[in-house]
Amino acid sequence: MTTRRNFIKKTSLATGALTFGVATGLSAKSYRKVIGANDRVRVGVVGFSNRCKGSLIPAFLNHSKNLNFEFVGVSDIWNRRRDEGAAYLKEKTGDKMKTWRNNEEMYEDDKIDSVIISTADFQHALHTVQAANAKKDAYVEKPFAETMEDARIGRKAVEDSGIVFQIGSQRRSGKNYHAANKFVKSGKFGDIVMVEMSWNVNQPGRWRLPQLTKEIKESDTDWKRYLMNRPYEAWDPRKYLEYRLFWPYSSGIPGQWMSHQIDTVHWFSGYDHPRSVAANGGIYLWKDGRKNYDTMTSVFDYGDDDGENGFQVVYSSRFTNSAGGTKEIYYSNGGELNLQTNKVSDNGGLSERQAKRMGLEANKLKEYNLSDMEVKVVTSADTGVDNMTSNHMLNWMECVRSRAKTNGSIEAGYNHSIANIMTTAALRTGLKATFDKETQNVLAGGKVFKY
């Protein structure tokens, strides 16, 4: 019996990309000429999630009138979310929305030019493949992929198709992050020697939807289509709705939170991925049947292949106590760059007293406010540090028009996926994770990591 997973593997081996029943004669070159400057861009929603409703749709509507974009419909395999999405969009726009039972139906209908994808974490790369095969530009929520197999086919599909792709790492469109990147790249900060990052909450209900799990019925959705290339198992409403708590549908903390922060390390440093990752964690308090950890710490080693230059990143996160909140601090020998205060300071820099002992000169950074730096975020407008998602959506919409590369390119999504998957491998095996550049595989203890 041919399983859906085997079908996808065979298809990817045969074609180098996934195909889900959508064919097109457009080449990447000819596709770039399809949307004119004055043509209305029609957008479909793929997955009417809470993230889509609360952030992505409002961000889109901030700019749709000025840029002549419009929503035309919703694709969702759960009839309730599909109908709720169509009703919500009609309420916000005044226009009646089309509904599609699945993406195959939507692409075959061919009434859209672009999509906003906000589905389950493990589906993002595979849904990107569908969009790329149909030559539809895509704004895709992070994480891009939770396995390297999915990441590779997703990246290849985007590159081959020529679509305008934006990964939903909104820091890439934040003015303060652009200022930090510019400051680091200028050399004024000095070499990065250490990065500390954290994301702490005290939320037993985070990623839990207990009422909805009681109400959803398997007959109201398409469980087999939901699973895509994950191993088949019997219907489980928690794994459908609370997927972020269950591997291999999500890595949990790494994919949801760490992916945002570790992406800035790649951006500022120029390194595509870590040399190695060690990590551990556990379910220490919220013992509600979840399989992904409520607390974790990972240690990354970044640097050149020869091992001569580099730095360490320590990332920690917990659901069990919110003290410390969210933190992103970059350290050099001369001080720190703090992305919570948006300030550069001499905190911890080499003092004159300590320098003299070794015949060195003191190294203290001058205090600097990143908000004072004049930077150009790659959009024609800047909606401000406090609304990065809106700015990020704007960047994608403008690039759909101009065919320029977005702030959150496929490379950014692919690279944060490598770091996430290395972390997951280290967490789940207890072994140090590395990356094989030749095969583009994550290794744990020298062996290819697979779910």
PEDA-V105925 format. One record per pair of residues at least 12 apart in sequence whose ideal C-beta (glycine too) atoms are under 6 Angstrom apart, sorted by the first residue. I is the first residue (numbers start at 0). J is the second residue. Records with the same first field share a line. If there is no record, write none. Layout:
BEGIN
I: J, J
END
This chain:
BEGIN
4: 228
7: 228
11: 152
15: 155
16: 152, 155, 156
17: 128, 152
18: 132
19: 103, 129
20: 103
21: 106, 132, 133
23: 134
25: 134
27: 160, 161
30: 134, 161
31: 402
39: 67, 69
40: 68, 112, 113, 399
41: 71, 111, 112
42: 68, 70, 113
43: 72, 105, 111, 114
44: 73, 84, 115
45: 74, 114, 116, 126
46: 75, 117, 118
47: 73, 75, 80, 84
48: 117
50: 117
51: 117
54: 388
55: 115, 117
58: 388, 389, 392
59: 392
61: 389
62: 393, 396
66: 396
68: 396
70: 88
71: 97, 110, 111
72: 96, 97
73: 85, 98
74: 99, 102, 105
76: 101, 220, 221, 224
77: 220
78: 219
81: 98
85: 98
101: 224
102: 129
106: 133
113: 135, 136, 399
114: 130, 135, 137
115: 138
116: 137, 139
117: 140
119: 242, 248
120: 142, 145, 249, 254
121: 145, 248
122: 227
123: 139, 143
124: 143, 144, 149, 150, 153
125: 227
127: 139, 153
128: 152, 153, 156
131: 156, 157, 160, 162
134: 160
136: 162, 163, 399
137: 164
138: 165, 395
139: 166
140: 167
141: 166, 167, 168, 258
142: 254, 258, 419
143: 166, 412, 416
144: 416
145: 250, 254
147: 420, 440, 441
150: 413, 416
151: 439
154: 409, 413
157: 409
163: 398, 399
164: 409
165: 395, 405, 407
166: 407, 411, 412
168: 259, 262, 407
169: 387, 388, 391
170: 259, 263
171: 406, 407
172: 376, 387, 390, 391, 394, 406
173: 384, 387
174: 376, 381, 384
175: 341, 369, 384
177: 374, 376
178: 369, 372, 374
179: 336, 369
180: 266, 267
181: 374
183: 267
188: 331
189: 331, 332, 333
191: 268, 310, 329
192: 310, 330, 331
193: 310, 311, 330
194: 264, 312, 329
195: 313, 328
196: 260, 314, 327
197: 315, 323, 326
198: 256, 316, 325
199: 317, 321, 323, 324
200: 318, 321
201: 320, 321
202: 318
203: 285
205: 318
206: 241, 243, 244
207: 241
208: 240, 241
211: 240
212: 236, 237, 240
215: 236
217: 234
222: 234
229: 247
244: 289, 291
245: 290
246: 290, 291
247: 450
250: 419, 423
251: 291
252: 295, 316
253: 419, 422, 423
254: 419
256: 316
257: 314
258: 415, 419
260: 327
261: 415, 418
262: 415
264: 312
265: 414
270: 301
271: 414
272: 414, 417, 418, 434
273: 299, 301, 418
274: 300, 302
275: 300, 431, 433
276: 297, 299, 421, 422, 425, 432
277: 298, 425, 431
278: 297, 422, 425, 426
280: 292, 294, 295, 426
284: 319
293: 318, 319
294: 317
295: 316
296: 315
297: 314, 422
298: 313
299: 312
332: 349, 362
333: 348, 362, 363, 364
334: 346, 348, 364
341: 369, 370
342: 368
343: 364, 367
344: 366
345: 363, 364
348: 362, 363, 364
349: 361, 362
377: 394, 406
378: 393, 394, 397
394: 406
417: 434
420: 441
421: 441
424: 441, 443, 448
428: 443
430: 443, 444
END
